[in-house]
Amino acid sequence: MFLLAHGVGLLFAARALQGLAVGLITGAAAAALHDLRPHGSAAPLLSSAAPTAGQALGAIVTSVLGQYAPAPTRLIWWLLLAMFVASLLAVLTTQEPGSRRPHALGSLRPQVSVPHPSRSAFAAALPCLVGVWALGGFYLSLGPSLASQLLHSHNLLWGGILIFLLTGLGAAASGALAKVRPARVMLAGCLALTAGALVTFAAIDTSTPWVLFLGTAIAGLGFGPGFLGAYRATATAPAVTPGQRAGLITAIYIVSYVATAVPAVIGGIATALYGLHDTALVYAVAVSVLTATAAVILLARRTATSAAMEYAALCPEPPPGACTVPARPPCSPPRTRT
């Protein structure tokens, strides 16, 4: 449809179909990875880093082809079509990790759910997910235009480099932190995202191109880990059964896509009304507030968990049964250290 598009209508239709396809693929592919490799960090790392690595590769390749290759509006779609045909053949030869059950059509009904044992972890990861992908929506929608405006250049490669810095460094940082505890990875990601958004704000306010790329690089170091930590904290919980995992992963991606899409649309409307410069400034501040709030929530949750563990260690529950131990004075909870 992209190859055949000669107007805006067919272009939007192709984009909508692409969105449906991505939604069908991501949850199912991530759940299949967990079923095929249930132990270790490979499945959650691939599920979180592969999309960002794909965005990095796509941004840099398409910007180069769009700027320097012949047929810039056609060549990339021919290449992607060849890749999708190869992927289709690979999927047909892949072992089905799940068990077969009757009613094939009924199995195609979308299932989105957050199992009860994962709801607390999902709620804690929600602000991080929103902050991560709101920042992603900022760069993917306004980033290339910002780079063009600050550099006074219409070369498409600059926009590709900007997105490559965000998503490529995000994928690399995810790989480096794959074995670190999810809560720590999330917290580090949110702090880096906040710093990156503030540096980006300074770049836009002062119209300094190299500061924009610096802020993007800092944000990229938080972009991948923030999503990886949130994903691991929810999707890989021991209480989640294989039958529940696909619906939970789909819920994670739905939050991510909504957090990307809605701010991007609002940013596009605001750009038409108030201009790119002012819109980008407000967007950067909003993202920094989101990620800073997520970091505060994670810190508060971490402090409460530490206090509860310390209390449990100092005041263990007495053995069950009547008259099994001498009476002792009740323990008082320890004071929370500041």
C-alpha positions in Angstrom: 0.0 0.0 0.0 2.9 2.4 0.7 4.3 1.5 -2.8 1.0 2.3 -4.4 0.2 5.4 -2.4 -0.2 8.5 -4.6 -2.1 10.5 -2.1 -2.7 11.2 1.5 -5.7 8.9 1.8 -3.9 5.7 0.8 -0.9 6.8 2.8 -3.0 7.0 6.0 -4.7 3.7 5.2 -1.2 2.0 4.8 -0.1 3.6 8.1 -3.2 2.3 9.9 -2.7 -1.2 8.6 0.9 -1.1 9.6 -0.2 -0.1 13.1 -2.6 -3.1 13.3 0.2 -5.4 12.2 2.7 -4.1 14.8 0.1 -4.5 17.5 -0.5 -8.1 16.5 3.2 -8.9 16.2 4.7 -7.4 19.4 2.7 -9.2 22.1 2.6 -12.5 20.4 6.3 -12.4 19.5 7.4 -11.4 23.0 5.2 -14.2 24.6 6.7 -16.7 22.2 10.2 -15.7 23.1 9.4 -16.3 26.8 7.9 -19.7 26.0 10.9 -20.7 23.9 13.4 -19.4 26.4 11.6 -19.3 29.8 14.7 -19.0 31.9 17.5 -16.3 31.8 17.5 -12.8 30.6 17.5 -13.4 26.8 13.7 -13.2 26.3 13.0 -10.0 28.2 16.1 -8.3 26.7 15.1 -9.2 23.1 11.5 -8.2 23.7 12.5 -4.7 25.0 15.7 -4.0 23.0 14.7 -5.4 19.6 12.0 -2.7 19.0 14.4 0.1 19.9 17.3 -1.4 17.9 14.9 -1.7 14.9 14.0 1.9 15.2 17.6 2.9 15.4 18.5 0.9 12.3 15.4 2.0 10.4 16.0 5.7 11.2 19.6 5.8 10.0 19.1 3.6 6.9 15.9 5.3 5.7 17.4 8.8 6.2 20.4 7.8 4.2 18.3 6.3 1.5 15.9 9.1 1.5 18.7 11.7 1.1 21.1 10.0 -1.2 19.5 6.9 -2.9 17.5 6.9 -6.1 13.7 6.6 -5.8 13.7 7.8 -2.2 9.9 7.2 -1.7 9.9 3.7 -3.2 13.3 2.0 -2.6 12.9 1.6 1.2 9.5 -0.1 0.8 10.8 -2.6 -1.7 13.6 -3.5 0.8 11.1 -3.8 3.7 8.8 -5.9 1.5 11.7 -8.3 0.9 12.5 -8.4 4.6 8.9 -9.1 5.5 8.7 -12.0 3.0 11.8 -13.5 4.5 10.3 -13.0 8.0 7.1 -14.7 6.9 9.0 -17.8 5.7 10.9 -17.8 9.0 7.7 -17.7 11.0 6.2 -20.6 9.0 9.2 -22.7 9.9 9.3 -21.7 13.6 8.2 -24.2 16.2 4.9 -23.3 17.9 5.7 -22.9 21.6 2.1 -23.1 22.8 -0.2 -26.0 22.9 -2.9 -26.5 20.2 -6.5 -26.2 21.3 -9.8 -26.3 19.3 -11.7 -23.2 18.1 -8.9 -21.6 16.1 -11.0 -18.5 15.2 -11.8 -18.0 18.9 -8.1 -18.0 19.7 -7.7 -14.9 17.5 -9.8 -12.8 19.8 -7.6 -10.2 21.5 -6.9 -10.9 25.1 -5.5 -8.0 27.2 -5.3 -8.4 31.0 -3.1 -7.7 34.0 -3.2 -10.7 36.3 -3.9 -10.0 39.9 -0.4 -11.0 41.2 1.2 -8.5 38.7 -1.1 -5.5 39.3 1.1 -4.0 42.0 4.2 -4.2 39.8 2.3 -3.0 36.8 1.0 0.0 38.7 4.5 0.8 39.9 6.0 0.5 36.3 3.1 2.5 34.7 4.6 6.1 35.3 8.0 4.9 33.9 6.4 3.4 30.8 4.4 6.6 30.1 7.5 8.8 30.6 9.7 6.6 28.4 7.4 6.5 25.5 6.2 10.0 25.8 9.8 11.0 25.3 10.0 8.6 22.4 7.0 10.2 20.8 8.6 13.6 21.2 11.8 12.6 19.3 10.0 10.5 16.7 7.5 13.2 15.9 9.3 16.5 16.4 13.0 15.4 16.6 13.9 15.6 12.8 12.1 19.0 12.5 14.0 20.3 15.5 17.4 19.1 14.1 16.6 20.7 10.8 15.6 24.0 12.4 18.6 24.3 14.8 21.1 23.2 12.1 19.5 25.3 9.4 19.8 22.2 7.1 17.3 20.2 5.1 19.5 17.1 5.0 17.4 14.2 6.2 20.4 12.4 7.7 20.4 14.7 10.7 17.0 13.6 11.7 18.0 10.0 11.3 21.1 10.5 13.5 19.0 12.1 16.2 16.6 9.2 16.4 19.6 6.7 16.1 21.2 8.3 19.2 18.0 7.9 21.2 17.0 4.4 20.2 20.5 3.0 19.4 22.0 4.0 22.7 18.8 2.8 24.4 19.3 -0.7 22.9 23.0 -0.7 23.9 22.2 0.4 27.5 19.6 -2.3 27.8 22.1 -5.0 26.8 24.6 -3.6 29.4 22.0 -3.7 32.2 20.3 -6.9 31.3 21.3 -8.7 34.5 20.7 -5.8 36.9 17.6 -5.8 39.2 14.5 -4.4 37.3 13.7 -1.7 40.0 17.3 -0.3 39.8 17.2 -0.3 36.0 13.9 1.5 35.9 15.2 4.1 38.4 18.4 4.7 36.5 16.4 5.0 33.3 14.0 7.6 34.7 16.9 9.7 36.1 18.7 9.7 32.7 15.5 10.5 30.9 14.9 13.5 33.2 18.4 14.8 32.7 18.2 14.2 28.9 14.9 16.1 28.6 16.3 19.0 30.6 19.4 19.2 28.4 17.2 19.1 25.4 15.1 21.9 26.8 18.3 24.0 27.2 19.3 23.2 23.6 16.0 24.3 22.2 15.9 27.5 24.4 19.4 28.5 23.3 19.1 27.1 19.7 22.4 25.1 20.2 22.5 22.1 17.9 25.3 20.1 19.6 23.5 20.4 23.0 20.4 18.9 21.3 22.4 15.9 20.3 24.0 15.7 23.7 20.6 15.7 25.4 19.4 13.1 23.0 22.3 10.8 23.9 21.7 11.2 27.6 18.0 10.5 27.1 18.9 7.4 25.0 20.9 6.0 27.9 17.6 6.1 29.9 15.2 5.2 27.1 16.2 1.6 26.8 16.8 0.8 30.5 13.6 2.5 31.5 11.5 0.3 29.3 13.6 -2.8 30.0 13.2 -2.4 33.8 9.5 -1.8 33.5 9.1 -4.8 31.2 11.1 -7.2 33.4 9.4 -6.0 36.6 5.9 -7.0 35.2 6.2 -9.5 32.4 8.8 -11.8 34.0 7.2 -12.1 37.5 7.2 -15.7 38.7 3.5 -15.6 39.5 2.6 -15.0 35.8 1.6 -18.2 34.1 2.4 -18.9 30.4 -1.3 -18.5 29.6 -1.4 -15.0 31.2 1.8 -13.7 29.7 0.6 -12.7 26.3 -2.3 -10.6 27.6 0.0 -8.9 30.1 2.7 -8.2 27.5 0.0 -6.8 25.2 -1.2 -4.5 28.1 2.4 -3.2 28.4 2.7 -2.4 24.7 -0.8 -0.8 24.6 0.3 1.6 27.4 3.6 2.2 25.5 1.9 2.9 22.2 -0.8 5.2 23.7 1.9 7.1 25.6 3.8 7.5 22.2 0.8 8.4 20.1 -1.3 10.8 22.1 1.4 13.3 23.1 2.7 13.1 19.5 -0.7 14.1 18.1 -1.1 16.9 20.7 2.4 18.1 19.8 1.6 18.1 16.1 -1.6 20.2 16.7 0.3 22.5 19.0 3.1 23.0 16.5 0.5 24.1 13.9 -1.0 26.6 16.4 2.0 27.9 18.4 5.1 26.9 16.3 7.7 24.2 16.7 10.0 26.1 19.1 7.4 26.8 21.8 5.8 23.4 21.5 9.1 21.6 21.8 9.9 23.6 25.0 6.6 22.7 26.7 6.9 19.1 25.5 10.4 18.8 27.0 9.3 20.2 30.3 6.3 17.9 30.4 8.4 14.8 29.7 10.9 15.8 32.4 8.1 16.2 34.9 6.7 12.8 34.0 10.0 11.0 34.3 11.0 12.8 37.5 7.6 11.8 39.0 8.2 8.2 38.0 11.6 8.3 39.7 10.1 9.7 42.9 7.5 7.0 43.0 10.1 4.3 42.5 12.3 5.8 45.3 9.3 5.9 47.6 8.3 2.3 46.8 11.9 1.2 47.3 12.1 3.0 50.7 8.8 1.4 51.8 10.0 -2.0 50.8 13.3 -1.6 52.6 11.5 -0.5 55.8 9.1 -3.4 55.6 12.0 -5.9 55.2 13.9 -4.3 58.1 10.8 -4.6 60.3 10.3 -8.2 59.3 13.9 -9.0 60.2 13.8 -7.3 63.6 10.3 -8.5 64.5 9.8 -12.0 63.2 6.4 -13.6 63.6 6.2 -16.0 66.7 5.7 -19.7 65.9 2.0 -20.7 65.7 0.3 -22.5 68.6 -0.7 -21.6 72.1 2.0 -21.1 74.8 4.8 -22.0 72.5 7.1 -19.1 73.4 7.3 -16.7 76.4 5.5 -13.5 76.2 7.5 -10.6 74.8 6.9 -6.9 74.3 5.6 -5.9 70.9 8.0 -4.5 68.4 7.6 -1.0 67.1 8.4 -0.4 63.4 11.8 1.1 62.8 12.0 4.7 61.7 12.4 5.3 58.1 15.9 6.6 57.3 15.9 9.8 55.3 
